[in-house]
Amino acid sequence: MNTPDRRQFLKTATAATAAAASIAPFAIGAPKGRRALESVNLGVVGTGGRGTGACNDSLTINDNVRLVAMANLRADKAKEKRAGLKEAHTDKVSVEDANIYGGLDGYKKVINHPDVDIVLLTTSPGFRPWHIEEAVNAGKHVFAEKPVCLDPAGWHACKRAQEKAEAQGTAIVTGTQYRRQKNYMEAIKRINEGMIGEPMSATARYCSTGIWYRDREPGMSDAEYQLRNWMHFIWLSGDQISEQAVHNIDVMNWVFGNPDNCFATGGRFTRPEDSEMWDQMTVDYYYPGNKLVSFRCRQVPGTTVDPHNVIYGTEGSCTIKAINGGASIVDNKGEDVWAMRGNIGAAYRQEHKDLVDSVVAGKPIVELQQTADSSLTAAMGRMSAYSGREVSWDYATKTSKLDTFKHDLALHQSMESPGHAIPGEWKLT
Ligand SMILES: NC(=O)c1ccc[n+]([C@@H]2O[C@H](COP(=O)([O-])OP(=O)(O)OC[C@H]3O[C@@H](n4cnc5c(N)ncnc54)[C@H](O)[C@@H]3O)[C@@H](O)[C@H]2O)c1
C-alpha cells in the first residue's frame, strides 16, 4: 500500500479531492469497520477486448483511480494492452513489468496484490464465479463482467460471495450495463409506474448473424485451444444464451422477477464442426403471476438481426432496443406516449463510476445476486434446451449439481470435447 509511487499518487489525488470537496465531499469513515478510500487502485484479470474496455471506462470516468496490476493468460498480450492504456491515460496507468502476470494462476497475484483495491474480472465467463469468490475472500472490491455464472454450482459460489461481501463491506458491481443505461432505467421506471398497465408478457430476442471463431494455432494443447476459442466450449461460454443473450434475460428479470420454470427447444445447422454451441434456442420462461416471456437467441449468417425486447401490458407496450436503439411506449390505441434515445457508452462508464464512488464513500454497492440470478436464468434455458425437459427455478437452485467448470485445469492438458448436446441424450444433473 505504501510504495513511494502510491504515496505520491495519493498525495496528488488528495489535493485534487480537496479542490473538489465543495462539490462532492467524500464520506468520512466506512461501514462495518472498513476504511473509506480517497483514491483506488485497479487490477485487471483478463486483458482481452472487454478487460481493456473496462479499464479504459474506469480510467476515463474516474479521476481518482490508477491501474497497477494486470493478469492475462499471455503476459505479452497484457503488455501490449498496457501500452495502449498508458497512451490514453498516461498518469493513471502505473503497471510495472513485475505486476503483469501470465498463465492460469496469474489472477491470484492480482487478487492478492497489496496495492490492488478493486479487481476487474473480465476473462472468459467460465472462470468468473470462482474468481469472484476468491477476490471477495481476499477482501477485494470487484467489478465482474457478465455472465457471472454458467450453471447452478457457479450460482451457489456467487451467492456465497454476495453474502460475504455484504458482511465484510466490500463492493461488487457487474457488467450488466443496461441496468445503468438511462433509456432502460426510464422505461422500466414507467412500466413500474403503470404506464403500460400491468406487464403480462414479453418477447426478448438476441438474434444476430454470427460470432467469432478462433482457429487452433500449431503446437497448442487441447486446453490452450479451448481457452483461445472459448466461445465454442460450453464450460467456458455457456453457449450464446449465457454469453450474449443474458443481457435480454437480465432485463426480463428486472421487470418480472426470477422465473418459476422454463421450457426450451433449439438446434444447430451452421456451427463449425468442433463447436459445442447450438446456433439457436427458443425458451418460454414462466414468471410468477402466470406471466410469459417468449425468448429466443440465434447466431446464423444471412438472417434478420433483432436484439430487442418488447414488454406487453394491459394498457400498452414498451419496446426497449439494444445498444443505442432507444426505448418507446405506445398505448393500446397505437398512440406514442413516450420515447427516449439510448447511449450505451455512457452506461459502460457509469458502472465504473458507481463502483468507485461507492468504494470511496464507504458505502459499497453489492449487486452480484441479481446478475447471478439472471445468469442462472440463462443457464436454465440452456439446460432445458439441451435436455429437452422443463427446468424449474427450484430444481436449478436446490437440486441440480451441474458444475461445468474444469477445476483441475492445466494449460498443457489433453481435453476431449463432449461434442454438442443432443436432447434426450443430454441428462439433467
Ligand atoms: N458487457 C458487455 O457488453 C460485454 C461485451 C463484450 C464482452 N463481455 C464479456 O467480457 C468477458 C470477456 O470477453 P472478451 O470479449 O474480452 O474476450 P477476449 O477473448 O477478448 O478476452 C478474454 C481474455 O481473458 C484472458 N483469460 C482467459 N482466462 C484467463 C485466466 N484464467 N486468467 C487470466 N486471463 C485469462 C484471455 O487470455 C483473454 O485475453 C466475457 O464474459 C464476455 O461475455 C461483456
The ligand as an ORCA input file, in Angstrom:
! r2SCAN-3c Opt
* xyz 0 1
  N     -20.982     -6.146    -21.037
  C     -20.780     -6.294    -22.326
  O     -21.472     -5.704    -23.170
  C     -19.685     -7.195    -22.811
  C     -19.152     -7.015    -24.090
  C     -18.131     -7.885    -24.501
  C     -17.706     -8.900    -23.669
  N     -18.263     -9.042    -22.427
  C     -17.846    -10.122    -21.523
  O     -16.498     -9.917    -21.149
  C     -15.843    -11.162    -20.961
  C     -14.572    -11.199    -21.803
  O     -14.923    -11.099    -23.165
  P     -13.862    -10.559    -24.242
  O     -14.651    -10.230    -25.446
  O     -12.996     -9.526    -23.630
  O     -12.996    -11.880    -24.519
  P     -11.499    -11.956    -25.049
  O     -11.295    -13.320    -25.587
  O     -11.217    -10.782    -25.918
  O     -10.625    -11.765    -23.734
  C     -10.566    -12.690    -22.690
  C      -9.182    -12.564    -22.079
  O      -9.141    -13.285    -20.861
  C      -7.902    -13.951    -20.763
  N      -8.077    -15.073    -19.852
  C      -8.864    -16.162    -20.010
  N      -8.775    -16.969    -18.942
  C      -7.928    -16.352    -18.077
  C      -7.456    -16.684    -16.780
  N      -7.837    -17.791    -16.151
  N      -6.590    -15.838    -16.178
  C      -6.199    -14.700    -16.812
  N      -6.610    -14.338    -18.035
  C      -7.485    -15.157    -18.654
  C      -7.554    -14.333    -22.174
  O      -6.163    -14.531    -22.315
  C      -8.086    -13.138    -22.973
  O      -7.090    -12.165    -23.171
  C     -16.884    -12.232    -21.304
  O     -17.509    -12.661    -20.133
  C     -17.879    -11.504    -22.182
  O     -19.162    -12.058    -22.113
  C     -19.219     -8.199    -21.988
*
